[in-house]
Amino acid sequence: MARSRRKQSTAQYLVGLAAFGLPEPLRRIVASRLGAPVTLLLALVTAASGVVSVDWSGGAPKVEIDRQRAQEVTQHVAGRVDSVRALMGQSHDGPMLTALLGELAGLNDGSRAATPPPAGNPPILWFGSESPSLPPARAATHTRRGDAIRIASFNIQVFGTSKMAKPEVMGILVDVARRFDIVAIQEIRSVDDSIVPNFVAMINTNGARYSYLIGPRLGRSNSKEQYAFVFDTNRIEVDGRCVYTVPDPQDLLHREPMVARFRVRGVPPEQAFTFSLVNIHTDPDETDTELDALADVFVGVQRNGSGEDDVILLGDLNVDEYQLGRLGKLPNVVPAITGVMTNTRLNRMYDNIVFNRAATVEYAGRFGVLNLMTEYGLTVEQALTVSDHLPVWAEFSVYEGGTGPLARLPNETPRYGEATYVR
């Protein structure tokens, strides 16, 4: 019986038409079941990205190649070979080509909203324009102390669809998040509700188990922002009864703080450190009013009925450690971040982590500012495409009251500002 001929795929049909007139051996290669999708992809990339242009003004086609643009696109494509292979593993070419065409449509402007891949399907290629181009974030495994957790704050400047469409930027943000047990994020600015879920999905691609809490859109202007907490569920759990936005009936705060209560996992629950985080981004033009109002917020969270005495206020305060207003004058309230700059240009301190040192004895005396330039080999200009702020962090004991196998001596007190950067 004659062997049935396999039906030609969509990619093979298109490439076969385009390759008409080529020598037969070459045409058979580019129009093969494996070669056709790759050939079509390369043709679409070079055309959509501006690498190749055709001038018909002379009556005959004249092909011109932009070598600089070709180098940029080559870097993009090289970093996504695995995704291409995954897409080619699909049983039908139609969905694959649709996905590729949709992604290539956003190659030049980077304005497309990132969306998660459909359940059960391989990941879709992500393209975006980066200016300036960033080196790819290196893969890293970050070890953490078993007796302490790292709590961080990061203003990811204008975190929205444009930033999500830049793979190199997102690679750095993902790596940053994986360094910490919990990150308070400020300045999520998008009407797209998929930003934080997609970000967490990217963090979890290495098998991690991060989750998130996100607040409502806030602000007096049309440019609304959201707060979020992103946390490692292997190390941290949330008290769902104590997640809320602080009421502000007098409208003293441009963006009312978001509060959530957490507990460390991995130690006996009765010994685990519990704490409330207050996520805040102040208005730089109203810091005097807002820092005074935050004193009332701090006390109010201490007295919110949860019974939690460990209140940690963190975020973009837009002031240094000496300008905390009435918040800094509360008894025993201190900033963890001292004597260092926290913006990307390294000439201002804006971000901090503030707590009551008499109540929160779990503070381990270690804090840091993650320098994106030195850690990822970036210029200042490149780092600014990630954010104009640097992540700040502090370490706390996993044990309530600082008790446990590695507790401090009875008369030993933590040293505030012990370190400026600890890996």
C-alpha positions in Angstrom: 0.0 0.0 0.0 1.3 3.5 -0.8 2.4 5.5 2.2 0.1 8.4 2.8 1.6 11.8 2.5 1.6 14.1 5.6 -0.6 17.2 5.1 1.5 20.3 4.6 1.5 22.8 7.5 0.5 26.5 7.2 4.2 27.5 7.7 5.3 25.1 4.9 2.7 26.4 2.5 3.7 30.1 3.1 7.5 29.4 2.9 7.0 27.2 -0.1 5.3 30.0 -2.0 8.0 32.5 -1.0 10.8 30.1 -1.9 9.5 29.5 -5.5 12.5 29.7 -7.9 15.1 28.8 -5.4 17.3 25.7 -6.2 15.3 22.6 -5.3 17.6 21.3 -2.6 17.6 24.6 -0.8 13.8 25.0 -1.2 13.2 21.5 0.3 15.2 22.5 3.4 13.6 25.9 4.1 10.1 24.5 3.4 10.5 21.3 5.5 8.3 20.8 8.5 11.2 21.8 10.8 12.7 24.5 8.6 9.5 26.3 7.6 8.6 27.7 11.1 12.2 28.8 11.7 12.4 30.5 8.2 9.1 32.2 8.7 10.1 33.4 12.2 13.4 34.8 10.9 11.7 36.6 8.0 9.1 38.1 10.3 11.7 39.2 12.9 13.9 40.9 10.3 11.0 42.6 8.6 9.0 43.7 11.7 12.1 44.9 13.5 13.5 47.1 10.7 16.6 44.9 10.1 15.7 44.5 6.4 14.0 47.1 4.3 13.2 47.0 0.6 13.3 50.0 -1.7 11.2 49.7 -4.9 11.8 53.3 -6.1 14.1 52.2 -8.9 11.6 49.7 -10.4 13.5 46.7 -9.0 13.7 45.7 -5.4 16.8 46.9 -3.5 17.3 45.2 -0.2 19.1 47.2 2.6 20.3 45.7 5.9 20.5 47.8 9.1 23.5 46.1 10.8 23.1 47.8 14.2 19.5 46.8 14.4 20.4 43.3 13.3 22.8 43.0 16.2 20.1 44.1 18.7 17.5 41.7 17.3 20.0 38.9 17.3 20.5 39.4 21.0 16.8 39.2 21.6 16.3 36.0 19.5 19.3 34.3 20.9 17.9 34.6 24.4 14.7 33.0 23.3 15.8 29.8 21.5 14.4 27.6 24.2 11.0 29.3 23.8 11.1 28.8 20.1 11.8 25.1 20.6 8.9 24.8 23.0 6.6 26.5 20.6 7.6 24.1 17.8 6.7 21.2 20.0 3.0 22.1 19.6 0.9 19.6 17.6 -0.6 22.3 15.4 1.2 25.0 13.5 -1.8 27.4 13.4 -1.7 28.5 17.1 2.0 28.7 17.0 2.0 31.1 14.1 -0.8 33.2 15.6 1.2 33.5 18.8 4.4 34.5 16.9 2.6 37.1 14.8 0.9 38.6 17.8 4.2 38.9 19.7 6.1 40.3 16.7 3.5 43.0 16.3 4.8 44.6 19.5 8.5 44.3 18.6 9.2 48.0 17.8 7.2 49.9 20.4 7.1 47.6 23.5 3.6 48.9 24.3 1.9 45.5 24.4 0.6 44.2 27.7 2.3 41.1 28.9 -0.1 38.2 29.4 0.4 34.8 31.0 0.7 31.8 28.7 -2.5 29.7 28.5 -2.6 26.8 30.9 -0.9 23.7 29.5 0.8 25.5 26.6 4.5 26.4 26.2 5.5 30.0 27.0 5.0 32.6 24.3 8.0 34.6 23.1 8.3 38.0 24.8 9.7 40.9 22.8 10.2 44.5 23.8 12.3 47.5 23.0 15.0 48.4 25.5 16.8 51.7 25.4 19.5 51.4 26.4 20.0 47.6 26.0 20.6 45.7 29.2 22.8 42.7 29.7 20.8 39.6 30.5 20.4 39.0 34.3 22.5 36.1 35.3 20.9 33.0 36.8 21.6 32.8 40.5 20.6 30.8 43.5 20.4 33.1 46.6 20.9 31.4 49.9 19.3 32.8 53.0 20.0 32.4 56.7 17.8 29.8 58.3 17.5 31.8 61.5 16.5 35.1 59.9 14.2 36.5 57.2 14.9 39.4 54.9 12.2 42.0 54.5 12.6 44.4 51.6 11.0 47.5 50.1 11.3 48.4 46.4 9.7 51.3 44.5 9.7 49.8 41.0 9.2 53.1 39.2 6.0 53.2 37.0 5.7 49.4 37.1 3.3 48.6 34.3 2.9 47.1 30.9 5.8 48.9 29.3 8.3 47.6 31.9 6.7 44.1 31.7 7.4 44.1 27.9 11.2 44.5 28.5 12.6 41.0 29.2 16.0 42.1 30.4 14.4 44.5 32.9 12.0 41.8 34.1 14.9 39.4 34.5 16.6 41.7 36.9 13.3 42.4 38.8 12.7 38.7 39.1 16.2 38.0 40.4 15.8 40.9 43.0 12.5 39.5 44.3 14.0 36.0 44.8 16.6 37.4 47.2 14.1 38.3 49.8 11.4 36.5 51.9 9.0 39.4 51.4 9.1 42.5 49.3 6.9 45.6 49.7 6.4 47.1 46.3 5.4 50.7 45.5 4.4 52.5 42.3 2.5 49.8 40.4 0.9 52.0 37.8 -1.3 50.3 35.3 -4.9 49.7 34.4 -3.9 46.1 33.6 -4.7 43.8 36.5 -2.3 41.1 35.3 0.9 43.0 36.1 1.6 41.6 39.6 0.2 38.1 38.8 2.4 37.8 35.8 5.4 39.1 37.8 4.9 36.5 40.4 4.4 33.8 37.8 7.8 34.8 36.4 9.4 34.6 39.8 8.1 31.1 40.2 9.4 29.7 36.9 12.4 28.2 38.8 10.1 26.2 41.1 9.8 28.9 43.8 6.4 29.4 45.5 5.9 33.1 45.8 2.5 34.7 46.2 1.2 38.2 46.6 -1.2 40.7 48.1 -2.2 43.8 46.1 -4.1 46.9 47.2 -6.6 49.1 45.4 -5.6 51.9 43.0 -4.9 55.1 45.0 -4.2 58.7 44.4 -5.8 62.1 44.0 -4.8 62.5 40.3 -5.7 60.4 37.3 -2.4 58.6 37.7 -3.3 56.0 40.3 -0.9 53.6 42.0 -1.1 50.3 43.9 0.9 48.7 46.7 1.7 45.1 46.8 3.5 42.5 49.0 5.3 39.7 47.2 6.3 36.9 49.5 7.8 33.4 49.6 5.1 31.0 50.9 7.8 28.5 51.9 8.9 31.0 54.5 6.0 33.4 55.1 2.3 33.1 55.6 -0.3 35.9 55.7 -3.1 36.5 58.2 -6.0 37.0 55.9 -8.1 38.6 58.6 -5.6 41.5 58.9 -5.1 42.9 55.3 -6.5 46.4 54.7 -5.9 50.0 53.5 -5.7 52.6 56.2 -8.7 54.9 56.3 -7.9 58.5 55.8 -11.1 60.6 56.3 -9.1 63.9 56.5 -7.3 63.1 53.2 -3.8 63.8 54.8 -2.1 61.1 52.7 -1.9 61.1 48.9 -1.9 57.3 48.8 -3.2 55.7 52.0 -0.9 52.9 53.3 -1.6 49.2 52.9 -1.3 47.0 55.9 -0.9 43.2 56.2 0.1 40.9 59.0 2.4 37.9 58.4 4.0 35.0 60.3 7.2 33.1 59.6 6.9 29.5 58.6 9.4 26.7 59.2 9.5 27.1 63.0 6.9 26.0 65.5 3.9 28.4 65.1 4.0 29.3 68.8 7.6 30.5 68.4 7.3 32.1 65.0 7.9 35.8 64.5 4.7 37.6 63.6 4.6 41.2 62.3 2.5 43.8 60.5 3.9 45.6 57.5 2.8 49.1 56.6 3.5 49.8 52.9 3.7 53.5 52.0 4.7 55.9 49.1 4.6 59.5 50.3 4.0 62.5 48.0 7.4 64.3 47.6 5.6 67.7 47.8 3.8 66.9 51.0 6.3 65.0 53.1 6.0 67.2 56.2 2.2 66.6 56.4 2.4 63.0 55.5 5.3 62.0 57.8 3.3 63.6 60.7 0.2 61.7 59.7 2.2 58.4 59.5 2.9 58.7 63.2 -0.8 58.3 63.8 -0.9 55.5 61.3 1.9 53.7 63.1 0.2 53.9 66.5 -3.1 53.0 64.9 -1.8 49.8 63.4 -0.3 48.9 66.8 -3.8 49.3 68.3 -5.8 47.8 65.5 -7.1 44.9 67.6 -4.9 42.2 66.2 -2.7 42.1 69.3 0.4 42.6 67.1 3.1 44.7 68.7 5.7 44.4 65.9 4.8 47.1 63.3 7.2 47.7 60.5 6.6 50.7 58.3 8.5 50.6 55.0 8.5 52.2 51.6 9.4 55.3 49.6 9.3 58.0 52.3 10.9 60.7 50.0 13.0 61.9 53.0 16.2 60.8 54.7 16.5 59.3 58.2 16.7 62.8 59.8 13.5 64.1 58.3 10.9 61.7 59.7 8.8 64.3 61.3 6.5 63.2 64.1 6.9 59.6 63.0 10.6 59.8 64.0 9.8 61.4 67.3 7.6 58.5 68.5 9.3 56.7 71.5 11.8 54.1 70.4 10.9 54.4 66.7 14.0 54.1 64.5 15.0 53.7 60.8 16.9 50.6 59.9 18.5 52.3 56.8 21.0 54.9 57.8 24.0 56.7 56.2 23.5 55.4 52.7 21.8 56.6 49.5 18.8 54.6 48.2 18.2 56.1 44.8 19.8 54.8 41.6 21.9 57.9 41.1 23.3 57.4 44.6 22.7 61.0 45.7 19.5 60.8 47.8 18.0 58.7 50.5 14.3 58.2 50.0 13.5 54.6 51.1 13.5 53.1 54.6 12.3 50.5 57.0 11.0 51.9 60.3 10.0 50.1 63.5 9.9 50.4 67.3 13.2 48.9 68.6 11.8 48.3 72.1 8.9 46.1 70.7 10.6 44.6 67.6 13.6 43.1 69.3 13.6 40.5 66.5 15.6 43.0 64.4 19.0 41.3 63.7 21.0 44.4 63.2 21.7 43.8 59.6 20.4 46.0 56.7 21.3 46.6 53.1 20.8 48.6 49.9 21.0 46.4 46.8 23.1 48.3 44.3 21.8 47.3 40.9 24.8 48.7 39.1 27.5 46.7 40.9 25.3 43.6 41.3 24.2 43.3 37.7 27.0 45.0 35.9 24.9 48.0 34.7 25.6 51.6 34.0 23.5 54.1 35.9 21.6 54.8 32.7 20.8 51.1 32.3 19.8 50.7 35.9 17.4 53.6 35.6 15.4 51.5 33.1 14.8 49.2 36.0 13.9 51.9 38.5 15.1 55.2 39.9 15.1 53.5 43.3 17.2 50.7 44.8 15.8 47.9 46.9 16.4 48.3 50.6 16.2 45.5 53.2 16.6 44.5 56.8 16.9 41.1 58.6 14.8 39.9 61.5 14.9 36.7 63.6 12.5 34.0 62.6 11.7 33.6 66.3 9.2 35.8 68.2 11.1 37.9 70.7 14.4 36.9 69.2 14.3 33.6 71.1 15.6 30.4 69.7 18.8 28.6 69.1 20.7 31.7 67.9 19.2 34.2 70.2 21.3 37.2 71.4 22.8 37.3 74.8 20.5 38.8 77.5 22.4 42.1 77.6 23.2 42.3 73.9 21.3 44.9 71.9 21.2 45.1 68.1 23.4 47.6 66.4 21.4 49.8 64.0 23.2 50.4 60.8 25.7 47.6 61.3 26.2 47.0 57.6 25.4 48.8 54.4 25.4 45.8 52.1 25.5 42.1 53.0 25.0 39.5 50.3 
